[in-house]
Amino acid sequence: MAEYVELKNINKAFPGVRALRDIDLRVEGGLVTALIGENGAGKSTLLKVLSGEIRPDTGTIDLSGEIKHFSHPKEAIDAGISVIYQERQLVPMMSVMENIFIDNIPSNKAGLINRRELKKRATEIIETFGLDIDPEEPVGRLSVAQQQMVEIMKAYRRDSRVICFDEPTAPLMDAEIETLFRIIRELRDQGKVVLYVSHRMGEIFQITDRLAIMKDGAMVTTRVTAETTEAEVVKLMVGRDVGDTYKNLVRNDRIGPVLLEVEGLNTEAVHDISFQLHEGEVLGFAGLVGAGRTEVMRALFGDDKILSGTIRLEGKEVSFKSPREAIEAGIMLCPEDRKEEGLILPRSISDNISAPVLKKLRKGLFMDRRSETELAQAGKDKYNIKTPTLDKRTIELSGGNQQKVILARWTSDKLNTRILILDEPTKGIDVGTKAEVYQMVCDLAREGKGVIFISSELTEVLNVADRIIVMHDGHITGEVMREEATEENVLALAMKE
């Protein structure tokens, strides 16, 4: 009998919000089923029910004829269900091989870790994925993309009956995505149940066989992927037609003088970086994983030590020794890794949005709570952050809504933002909100601000940026204007030595 998992009458409520409403969904083995919907639609909550991380208020899980009631993730893993979340669950100080086998590390007769066997098995899995990763390297030293692949290898190693992917490609570039898709097809052909969550429409139509569409905690409908269109799916997800996202953008057509000039910048990670950013310009940075884009931005933001080189802001030479100094000068950074670097997850939405401007919200010795609430409410409204209250802890939000909190923080009226650096700003964000973020980027440019836009989705960079800087292996390999940019010529520069 073919494997399947069937969720029946699943309901889950949290204080102030009904997260899941009467969910009925059957996912068959031998098919890749996409679970899609806007941020806050309930996708991640449903995966957490399936994984045993959250207990539903009502409903059952039928796993190939066996009724399951999980009270702990280990019970779900033991039953053959693995979930790869968009927020990685790795131990940074442990090696790649220890993370891959973390719940089943081979031991010898004395009960000690059999490191030779551990390395052998991990190497076999790494080779299956075709990756150039040292199994003995601490995970914390790997790039975000490499860490994501380790997370995926950890689930693959368990040989689970059901494997769920939650935004697995968010930090990956094309080569890693192709590797992942090859593995997913192998799992499908083995008869595994594969559930795939993503906001990237292109890859959904490339890798999936069926679609399950959610909205506001409820199941809207299911579709055969080959029998529907992207426009139809988006309309079912967001309840409206978003049109041609890029063609509808209202862009800035008046680029001003040089706002930021970087000359001969060198750090431990990047070499001889020189470029200019103009007032009112959206400057894109493209490159493969490990090209050094994020490292350049960390140096500009005062987060990485600069060995040599010059940075001029509005013609004046500056040297930031900390992010605080960069913020005071008007440079803001939305980091690539929102969980580790972007948010104070245990704190409220309001606390996170107001964090950079606490001094401005004081009245004497005390905080002006009314002004703080108004600031946070403005950010919530601007980005449609789905939450019943601004006091909700940020860790309890969906990944996409967490990203919106960061955007709300750095674009608040209380900040004197001159330059906004956006590193993977649409990671984990649904298609409707992506369109809003793109227009927000263009609006900032129209206000005369300089925007640096980094994305692993090359299509985004090609269509949003006015000019594109391309990097490879820590240095700049070329520059292309949007009118001349194609995937072919940008990729050629991205692979140029």
N, C-alpha and C positions, 0 to 999 in steps of 0.2 A: 504494500500500500504506500502511495506517495505521501511524503511528509506534508504537514500543514500546521498552521497555528490559527485558531479562531478566537477572536475576542467577542464576548457576548454581553450586551447590556452594561457596558463599563461606564460608571459614573464616578466623578471625583470633584469634591468641592474644597476650596481653601477659604480662609476668612475673607469675605468680600467678593469672592469670584468663584464661579462654577467652571472649573477647568475642562471637564469632560462631561458630555451630555449623551447618554444612551448610545454609546459607541458599539456598533456591530461591524466587524471586519474579519474577513477570512483571507488569509494569505497562503497561496499554494507553493509547494516546493517545485523546483524546476523552472521557476519564473522569477524575474526581478521586479518587485512591486515598489513603486515610488509612493511615499507618503508626503504630500505637499500641502501647503497652506501658508497664510500670512504669519508673521511673527505673532506669537500669542494664540495661534489657532488651536494649540493643544498637542502638537506633534511630539515634542520632547516629553511632555507629561505622559503621553500614551506609551512611549518607549520605556519610561521609568516604571510604569505599571508592569510592562512585559518583562522587565529585567529584575523585578522584585524590590526596586529601590523605593517605590511608593505602593502602598496598599490601596486598592480602589474602595470606594464606599459601597458599591454594589458591582456585581458582574463576575464572570468566570473566564478563565483562559483554558481553552481546549487545545492541547498539544498532541496532535495526531491520535486523537481518541482518548487521551488521558486528561482528566480535569485537574488543573493546577491552581493552588492558592499560595503564592510566594510571599513569605514574610521577610526575606533577606536576599540580597543579590546572589549570595553563594548558592542558594537553593535553585535559582534560575540557571546559573552556570552549570551546576551539577545535572540539571534537567536537559542541558544542551542548548541554552540560549545565551548568546553573546551580543552585547551592545557596545559599539564603538562611538563614544560621545564626541561632540565637537570640542569639548574642553577635555584635554588629555588627562589621563589618570595614571601617571607614571611617577616613579621615585627617582628624582634627578641625580642623586649621588650614587645610585646603583648602575651597574653596567647595562648595556643593551641586552645581553644574553640573560641577565638576571631579571630584567623587566619582562622579557618575552615569556619566561618560564616562572614568573613570580609565584604562582599558586601551585606549581608542580615541578620544583627544582630537583633534578636527579641527584641521588645521594649514593654513597658506597655502603658497604656492609657495616661500617662503623657509625653510620648515620651522618657522616660529614658530606658536604657538597662535593659532588664529583665534577670538578671544574672541566676536566678534559671532555667528559660526555656532554656537559652543558654547552661548552663551546662548539662541539661537533654538531649538536642538534640545532643550535642557533644559527651556525654558519649555513647549514642546509636550507633553513627557511630564508635567510638573507639572500642566498643564491637563487632560490625559487623566485624571489621578488626582483632579482637582478639589480640589487643595490650595492653601492660601494660604501659600506659601513663596517667599522671594526666592532666585532661582537663584544670586545672588552672595554670599549669606550664608555665612559659615564654618560648617561642620557642627557644630563644637564649641559653637556658641552656640544650637543648636536643642534642643528638649526631647527626652527619650528617645523618645517616640512619633514625633516628626518625623524623628529619625535613623533609626528603623526603617523609615519610609516611604521615605526616601532609599535605604536598602539594597534595598528591594523594587523601587524604580524603576531601580536600577542593573542588577538582573537582568532586569527587563522590557525594558530598552533593548537587551539583547543579542539579543533575538528567538530565544531558545534552543529547541531541540526538546524538552528535558526541563527542567522547573523544579521544584525541591524546596523546600518551605517548612518550616523547623524552628522551631516555636513562634512564628509570625509575629505573632500577635495579643497576645502577653504584655503589651506596654506600651501597647496601643491601647485607645481607647474606642469606643463603639458606632458613631459616625460614620465613624471611620477603618476599622473592621472592615467596615462595609457597602461602603466604597470598595474595600477589598481583595477582598471576595467578588465584587464586580462584575468586577474585573479577572481573578480566577481563573476565573469563568464564561466570560469572553471567551476566555481561553487554552484552556479545555476545548473550547469551540465551534470553535476554530481547529484542533483535532486535536492539540494539544500533550499531552505526557505530564506530568501534574501529580501530584506526590507530596506529601502534606500530613501533617506531624507536629504533634500537639497533644494536650494533656491535658484540653482543654475539651470535654466530651462534647456539650454543646449545639451547639457550632459544627461538630463532626464530623458530627453527624446533619443539620445544616443545609446543609453545603457539599459533602460527599463522596458518591460513588457506590458505592465499594467500600472494604472494610476489610481491612488486613493486620495481624494481631495477633501480637506477639512477646512472649516471656518467657524470661528467662535466656539470652539470646543466640541463641535458636532461634525459627523461625517456627512458631507454634501452629496457625493456620488463616487462611483468608480468608473473608470474608462479603460479601454484597450489603447495603449499608447499609439499604435500605428493607425488607429481609427479616429484620432482627434488632432487638434492643432494647438500650437502654443497660445494663440489669441483666445481660443475657447477656454483653455485651462486657466489662463490668467483671469479671465472674466469670472469664472467659477470661484476662483480663489479670493479675489478682492471685491467682487460684486460690481465691477465697472470695467470699461475698456480703457486701458492705459495708452493705447495708440502706439505710434513709433517713438519710443523713448528718446532716442538721440536726435531725431529730426525736429522734435517738438521743443528742444531746449532753447531758451532765450539766452544767447551768449553775449559776452562783452565784446564790442567791436572797436574799443579804443584802448589800446595797450599803452601804458604810461612809461615813465623813465625807469631806470634800473633801481630796484628796491633792495635787492640782496646780491652781493657779488662774492663768490668763493673762488679763491685763487691758490692753486698748488697745495690743496689740503691733503695731509697725510695722517693716518692713524695706524694702529696695528692691523686693522682690517682692510683699509682702502688706501689708494695711492694716487697722488697727483690729480686730485679732483678739482676741476675748474668749471664754473658755470655761472650764469646770471639769471635772476628772476626779476621780472618787471612788475610794476604796479598794474593790477587788473589782469594779470596773466595766470592761466592754469598751466603749470609746468609738470608734465608727466615724467615719471621715472620707470623704465622698463628693464627687464633682464630676467635671466633664469634664477632659480633658487641658488643662493650663495653668491650672487653677483655683487652684493655690497650696498644695495639701495638703503636698507634699514640702517646700516652702520653709518652711512653718510648723514642720515637724519639725526641719529643719536649724537653724533659729533656736533652738528649745528645746534642741537638743543642743550648742549652742555652736559650730556650724559656719558659720553666717551671722551677719553683724553686725546687731545690733538697734539701730534708730535711736531708738525710744522705746517705752515700755510697761513693764509690771511682770509678773514671774513669781514666784509664791510656791509653795514646796514645803513641805507640811505647815505652812502658815501663815507660814513664814519666807521673806522676800524673798531671791531668789538671782539671780546674774548670772554666767553661765558664759562664760569667754573662750576656752574650747577644749573639744573633746569629752572630753578627759581629766578636766576638772573635772566635767562632767556625769556621767561614768561613776562617779567617786568619790562623787558625791551619790546614786547609785543609779538614774540614767536611762540606759537602753540603747537603741540604735537599730539595727535591721536595715534597711539602706538599700535603696532601690529598685533601684539598679544594682549588683549584686553584683560584677561584673567590675571596674568602675572604683573603687568605693568600699567594697566589703564584704570583699574577700579579698586575701590576699597570694598570688597564684596560683602563683608559682614555688616556694613553700614547702610543706611537708607538711601533711597534715590535722591532725596533732598540733600543729604550730606555730600553725596558724590558730585552733584551738579554745582553746589556752592563751594566746594573745597578750595579752588584757587583764589576766591575773593572774600574769604572770611573777614579779613581786616576791613573791607569796605562795607561789611554788613553789621559792624559793631556800632552800638550807641553807648559811648562811655566804656564801662567795664563789661557790658552785657551784649549778647547777640540780639539783633533786631530780627526776631523770628518771623514777623510779618513780611519783611522784605525778603528773607530767605525763602519763605514759602512762595511768594510771588515769583521769585526768580526761577524756582524749581517748576512751578506750574506753567510758566511761559515755555520752558524747555519741553515739558511733557506735552503741551498743546502743539508746539512747533513740529515735533517729531512723532506725534501720536504714540507715545509710550504707553503700552497697555498695562495698566496697574489700577487697582481699586483705590490705592492711597499712596501718597508720596513718602509715607513712613515705611513702606514695604522694603525689606532688605534686598539689595541689588542682586545678591546671590540667588534669590528666588525667581528672578526674571528669566525669560528665555534669552538665548544668546543674542538674537537680533535686537531685543529690547535693551540688553546691556550695552550694545554698540550705540544705540540711540542716546543712552544716558551720557556716554562720552562725547558725542557730537553736541549734545545740549550744553555740556559743561564748557566746551571751548568756543562756542559761538554765542555765549551770553552777552547781554548788553553791558554788563559790568566790567568786561575785559576790553582792553585797548588792543585788540588783535590787528596786527599789521600783516603777519604771515601765518597761514594755517597749513601745517604739514599733516596730510592724511595718509597714513600707512594702512592699507587694506580697509578702507572705511566701510565697504559694503559687505564685508565678510559676515555671513550668517543673516543677511538682511533680505527680506522678500522682495519680489520684483516690483510691487507697487511702491514700496518705500525707497527702493533703489532710484526710481525715477525722481522722487522728491529730493534725494541726496544729490543727484547729478545737478538738479536745478539749483539747489542750495549752493553748490560749488560755483556755478555760473553767477549766481546772485552775489556771492562774496567778491568775485572778480569784478563785477559791475560796480561794486562799492569802492573799488580801487585797491582792494587787498590782494596780496600775492598768495597763490595756492599751489602747494606741491602735492601732487596726486600720485600715489603708488598703488598698484593693484596687480595681483597675479592673473587677473582676467585681462588678457591683452586687448580684447575688444573694448573694454572700458577705457583703457588708456588711449587707444586710437581715436575714440569718439568723444571723450570728455576734454582731453588736454589740447591746448593750443600749440604746444611744442613738446617734443619728447626727447629726453636724454636717455640713452641706452648704455647699460653697464654690463661688463663681463669680468669675473674674477677680480673684483676690487678696483677696477678702473673704468673710465668712460671710453666707449668705443665709437660713439657717434651721436649725432643729433638730427632729428627729423621734424619738419613742420607737419601739422595735422593734415593739411591738404595733400601732402606727398606721402604720408605714412600708409603702409600696408603691412599686413602680418608678415609677408615675405621679407621686406627690407628691414623691418625691426628685428625679426628673428635672426636674420643674417648678421646684424650688428651684435645681437645678444650672444651669438656663438663665435664671434670674431676674437682671435687671440690678441 
